[in-house]
Amino acid sequence: MCGRYTLSRPGDLLTELGVEHTEPIRARYNVAPTQKMPAVRTAQDGSRELVPLRWGLIPFWAKDIKIGNRMINARSETVAIKPAFRASLKRKRCAVLADGFYEWRKVDGGKQPYHIHMKDRRPFVFAGLWDRWDKGPIEPIESFTILTTRPNDKVAFVHDRMPVILRPEAVDTWLDPNLNDGSQLVDLFEPFDADQMELTPVSKMVNRPSNDAPQCLDPVEV
């Protein structure tokens, strides 16, 4: 699964995604579920827009927003048939901005967190799905989930799943509003190239969601 991630260096990612956005994006070092984070989706006029979405998908039909706490990830192998995700797969796909994610490896005495990122530290996007929930007394909530797949050879060292990272050439396909056949998206769910990625053991301060500082990325000896 993917339960924490980072967006510490947004860089020129929005320009690469064809999004016009002038305000700076706040650096995040320990993103946790239920928090709002930036994602890119296709607007009704065909342009791409950057929107804040709550992490943890709340399906439009849900009776309670608490369901979102269990919907932070969606397995790519079953996303086309699960009631919570199949409608969004057809019509509400998004690209979630990130530059790394955390996983914990079991070791003697507990678990050691690792930050998993590109070797050159460049930002990238996760394949995400979003939905809009408006059944409560408060204003409508737009939320998202991150798709997961089997791990590549490096991520397998710490976990048996990893988020679906979209290759640059796959983003156009993922955000194409005219593509609503899930079978045409299957190839996008392959694990990202392990040779381009790196695992760094980091401080256990990341274990607390309230810790959101550069020190979360401090490497440690293991």
One Martini backbone bead per residue (centre of mass of N, CA, C, O) as a GRO file, in nm:
protein
  222
    1MET     BB    1   0.103   0.031   0.002
    2CYS     BB    2   0.006   0.389   0.048
    3GLY     BB    3   0.042   0.602   0.352
    4ARG     BB    4   0.291   0.783   0.253
    5TYR     BB    5   0.417   1.109   0.139
    6THR     BB    6   0.586   1.334  -0.097
    7LEU     BB    7   0.636   1.715  -0.166
    8SER     BB    8   0.937   1.879  -0.169
    9ARG     BB    9   0.982   1.901  -0.513
   10PRO     BB   10   0.798   2.025  -0.758
   11GLY     BB   11   0.906   2.213  -0.960
   12ASP     BB   12   0.824   2.153  -1.319
   13LEU     BB   13   0.569   1.968  -1.328
   14LEU     BB   14   0.333   2.148  -1.427
   15THR     BB   15   0.452   2.216  -1.701
   16GLU     BB   16   0.465   1.920  -1.798
   17LEU     BB   17   0.136   1.895  -1.753
   18GLY     BB   18  -0.013   2.166  -1.856
   19VAL     BB   19  -0.016   2.380  -1.608
   20GLU     BB   20  -0.159   2.671  -1.483
   21HIS     BB   21   0.055   2.806  -1.216
   22THR     BB   22   0.159   3.061  -0.976
   23GLU     BB   23   0.141   2.933  -0.712
   24PRO     BB   24   0.292   2.800  -0.463
   25ILE     BB   25   0.397   2.491  -0.339
   26ARG     BB   26   0.389   2.322  -0.064
   27ALA     BB   27   0.600   2.162   0.122
   28ARG     BB   28   0.612   1.798   0.176
   29TYR     BB   29   0.718   1.526   0.425
   30ASN     BB   30   0.416   1.398   0.552
   31VAL     BB   31   0.177   1.258   0.409
   32ALA     BB   32  -0.165   1.210   0.508
   33PRO     BB   33  -0.451   1.100   0.565
   34THR     BB   34  -0.713   1.357   0.503
   35GLN     BB   35  -0.543   1.530   0.340
   36LYS     BB   36  -0.465   1.796   0.137
   37MET     BB   37  -0.387   1.762  -0.219
   38PRO     BB   38  -0.236   1.790  -0.518
   39ALA     BB   39  -0.407   1.767  -0.838
   40VAL     BB   40  -0.458   1.643  -1.170
   41ARG     BB   41  -0.712   1.740  -1.408
   42THR     BB   42  -0.982   1.732  -1.627
   43ALA     BB   43  -1.169   1.958  -1.754
   44GLN     BB   44  -1.455   2.036  -1.927
   45ASP     BB   45  -1.273   2.210  -2.147
   46GLY     BB   46  -0.985   2.022  -2.149
   47SER     BB   47  -0.827   2.123  -1.937
   48ARG     BB   48  -0.586   2.164  -1.686
   49GLU     BB   49  -0.613   2.110  -1.329
   50LEU     BB   50  -0.552   2.233  -1.006
   51VAL     BB   51  -0.636   2.040  -0.709
   52PRO     BB   52  -0.777   1.998  -0.396
   53LEU     BB   53  -0.751   1.682  -0.225
   54ARG     BB   54  -0.874   1.428  -0.035
   55TRP     BB   55  -0.732   1.169   0.137
   56GLY     BB   56  -0.976   0.949   0.069
   57LEU     BB   57  -1.220   0.796  -0.073
   58ILE     BB   58  -1.553   0.931  -0.143
   59PRO     BB   59  -1.815   0.814  -0.251
   60PHE     BB   60  -2.108   0.944  -0.373
   61TRP     BB   61  -2.284   0.705  -0.207
   62ALA     BB   62  -2.203   0.767   0.062
   63LYS     BB   63  -2.300   0.812   0.411
   64ASP     BB   64  -1.989   0.835   0.506
   65ILE     BB   65  -1.671   0.978   0.534
   66LYS     BB   66  -1.519   0.736   0.682
   67ILE     BB   67  -1.461   0.560   0.430
   68GLY     BB   68  -1.196   0.713   0.343
   69ASN     BB   69  -0.999   0.569   0.551
   70ARG     BB   70  -1.016   0.295   0.349
   71MET     BB   71  -0.946   0.473   0.056
   72ILE     BB   72  -0.629   0.533  -0.015
   73ASN     BB   73  -0.645   0.266  -0.184
   74ALA     BB   74  -0.614   0.089  -0.513
   75ARG     BB   75  -0.632  -0.194  -0.679
   76SER     BB   76  -0.553  -0.246  -1.007
   77GLU     BB   77  -0.672  -0.541  -1.046
   78THR     BB   78  -0.987  -0.432  -0.922
   79VAL     BB   79  -1.089  -0.139  -1.003
   80ALA     BB   80  -1.307  -0.218  -1.236
   81ILE     BB   81  -1.512  -0.378  -1.004
   82LYS     BB   82  -1.525  -0.185  -0.781
   83PRO     BB   83  -1.769   0.019  -0.661
   84ALA     BB   84  -1.577   0.257  -0.551
   85PHE     BB   85  -1.404   0.280  -0.854
   86ARG     BB   86  -1.527   0.229  -1.146
   87ALA     BB   87  -1.637   0.514  -1.215
   88SER     BB   88  -1.368   0.671  -1.185
   89LEU     BB   89  -1.207   0.517  -1.400
   90LYS     BB   90  -1.382   0.637  -1.637
   91ARG     BB   91  -1.417   0.975  -1.527
   92LYS     BB   92  -1.201   1.010  -1.250
   93ARG     BB   93  -0.899   1.104  -1.319
   94CYS     BB   94  -0.568   1.143  -1.166
   95ALA     BB   95  -0.271   1.339  -1.073
   96VAL     BB   96  -0.042   1.287  -0.819
   97LEU     BB   97   0.168   1.472  -0.646
   98ALA     BB   98   0.525   1.380  -0.624
   99ASP     BB   99   0.867   1.248  -0.472
  100GLY     BB  100   0.757   1.022  -0.269
  101PHE     BB  101   0.770   0.732  -0.042
  102TYR     BB  102   0.660   0.527   0.226
  103GLU     BB  103   0.816   0.248   0.400
  104TRP     BB  104   0.809  -0.050   0.610
  105ARG     BB  105   1.055  -0.246   0.772
  106LYS     BB  106   1.110  -0.535   0.919
  107VAL     BB  107   1.269  -0.545   1.238
  108ASP     BB  108   1.446  -0.558   1.500
  109GLY     BB  109   1.229  -0.384   1.716
  110GLY     BB  110   1.055  -0.324   1.438
  111LYS     BB  111   1.042  -0.038   1.216
  112GLN     BB  112   1.180   0.079   0.904
  113PRO     BB  113   1.198   0.363   0.736
  114TYR     BB  114   1.141   0.445   0.386
  115HIS     BB  115   1.255   0.636   0.113
  116ILE     BB  116   1.101   0.658  -0.207
  117HIS     BB  117   1.286   0.744  -0.507
  118MET     BB  118   1.445   0.915  -0.726
  119LYS     BB  119   1.769   0.945  -0.801
  120ASP     BB  120   1.718   1.264  -0.901
  121ARG     BB  121   1.455   1.375  -0.736
  122ARG     BB  122   1.223   1.378  -0.910
  123PRO     BB  123   0.919   1.438  -0.989
  124PHE     BB  124   0.580   1.295  -0.983
  125VAL     BB  125   0.305   1.059  -1.054
  126PHE     BB  126   0.013   0.935  -0.950
  127ALA     BB  127  -0.241   0.720  -0.981
  128GLY     BB  128  -0.571   0.857  -0.972
  129LEU     BB  129  -0.883   0.893  -0.793
  130TRP     BB  130  -1.202   1.062  -0.802
  131ASP     BB  131  -1.454   1.238  -0.595
  132ARG     BB  132  -1.797   1.351  -0.514
  133TRP     BB  133  -1.933   1.466  -0.200
  134ASP     BB  134  -2.298   1.570  -0.102
  135LYS     BB  135  -2.449   1.434   0.184
  136GLY     BB  136  -2.387   1.662   0.373
  137PRO     BB  137  -2.390   1.960   0.573
  138ILE     BB  138  -2.153   2.016   0.422
  139GLU     BB  139  -1.949   2.071   0.197
  140PRO     BB  140  -1.825   1.946  -0.059
  141ILE     BB  141  -1.620   1.652  -0.130
  142GLU     BB  142  -1.295   1.608  -0.261
  143SER     BB  143  -1.140   1.297  -0.352
  144PHE     BB  144  -0.871   1.042  -0.312
  145THR     BB  145  -0.685   0.778  -0.476
  146ILE     BB  146  -0.424   0.528  -0.484
  147LEU     BB  147  -0.271   0.331  -0.691
  148THR     BB  148  -0.176  -0.017  -0.698
  149THR     BB  149   0.101  -0.253  -0.712
  150ARG     BB  150   0.340  -0.432  -0.772
  151PRO     BB  151   0.663  -0.468  -0.706
  152ASN     BB  152   0.962  -0.395  -0.747
  153ASP     BB  153   1.278  -0.496  -0.670
  154LYS     BB  154   1.315  -0.268  -0.453
  155VAL     BB  155   1.042  -0.252  -0.298
  156ALA     BB  156   1.041  -0.557  -0.206
  157PHE     BB  157   1.227  -0.506   0.045
  158VAL     BB  158   0.961  -0.357   0.207
  159HIS     BB  159   0.721  -0.445  -0.002
  160ASP     BB  160   0.419  -0.585  -0.181
  161ARG     BB  161   0.372  -0.279  -0.259
  162MET     BB  162   0.291  -0.008  -0.499
  163PRO     BB  163   0.262   0.266  -0.655
  164VAL     BB  164   0.135   0.417  -0.933
  165ILE     BB  165   0.364   0.529  -1.170
  166LEU     BB  166   0.372   0.768  -1.410
  167ARG     BB  167   0.472   0.798  -1.704
  168PRO     BB  168   0.505   1.063  -1.902
  169GLU     BB  169   0.364   0.913  -2.157
  170ALA     BB  170   0.092   0.832  -1.971
  171VAL     BB  171  -0.068   1.087  -1.885
  172ASP     BB  172  -0.250   1.141  -2.129
  173THR     BB  173  -0.409   0.881  -2.105
  174TRP     BB  174  -0.512   0.910  -1.808
  175LEU     BB  175  -0.647   1.216  -1.881
  176ASP     BB  176  -0.843   1.105  -2.088
  177PRO     BB  177  -1.189   1.166  -2.125
  178ASN     BB  178  -1.238   0.952  -2.378
  179LEU     BB  179  -1.133   0.729  -2.180
  180ASN     BB  180  -1.346   0.434  -2.057
  181ASP     BB  181  -1.150   0.180  -2.089
  182GLY     BB  182  -0.986  -0.016  -1.870
  183SER     BB  183  -0.824  -0.206  -2.071
  184GLN     BB  184  -0.643   0.052  -2.177
  185LEU     BB  185  -0.484   0.080  -1.873
  186VAL     BB  186  -0.316  -0.167  -1.777
  187ASP     BB  187  -0.018  -0.087  -1.870
  188LEU     BB  188   0.007   0.148  -1.645
  189PHE     BB  189   0.037  -0.071  -1.387
  190GLU     BB  190   0.321  -0.103  -1.398
  191PRO     BB  191   0.604  -0.110  -1.260
  192PHE     BB  192   0.845   0.085  -1.195
  193ASP     BB  193   1.160   0.144  -1.266
  194ALA     BB  194   1.411   0.042  -1.057
  195ASP     BB  195   1.667   0.194  -1.182
  196GLN     BB  196   1.529   0.490  -1.102
  197MET     BB  197   1.546   0.398  -0.801
  198GLU     BB  198   1.540   0.473  -0.436
  199LEU     BB  199   1.651   0.375  -0.105
  200THR     BB  200   1.596   0.544   0.218
  201PRO     BB  201   1.682   0.554   0.530
  202VAL     BB  202   1.488   0.700   0.796
  203SER     BB  203   1.345   0.872   1.020
  204LYS     BB  204   1.107   0.804   1.283
  205MET     BB  205   0.945   1.078   1.269
  206VAL     BB  206   0.744   0.976   1.042
  207ASN     BB  207   0.542   0.815   1.228
  208ARG     BB  208   0.433   1.106   1.272
  209PRO     BB  209   0.203   1.305   1.117
  210SER     BB  210   0.288   1.580   1.266
  211ASN     BB  211   0.549   1.533   1.109
  212ASP     BB  212   0.649   1.816   0.881
  213ALA     BB  213   0.975   1.786   0.790
  214PRO     BB  214   1.291   1.760   0.662
  215GLN     BB  215   1.383   1.545   0.885
  216CYS     BB  216   1.229   1.299   0.762
  217LEU     BB  217   1.480   1.269   0.535
  218ASP     BB  218   1.686   1.173   0.716
  219PRO     BB  219   1.943   0.980   0.712
  220VAL     BB  220   2.022   0.640   0.814
  221GLU     BB  221   2.153   0.385   0.988
  222VAL     BB  222   2.130   0.002   0.933
   0.00000   0.00000   0.00000
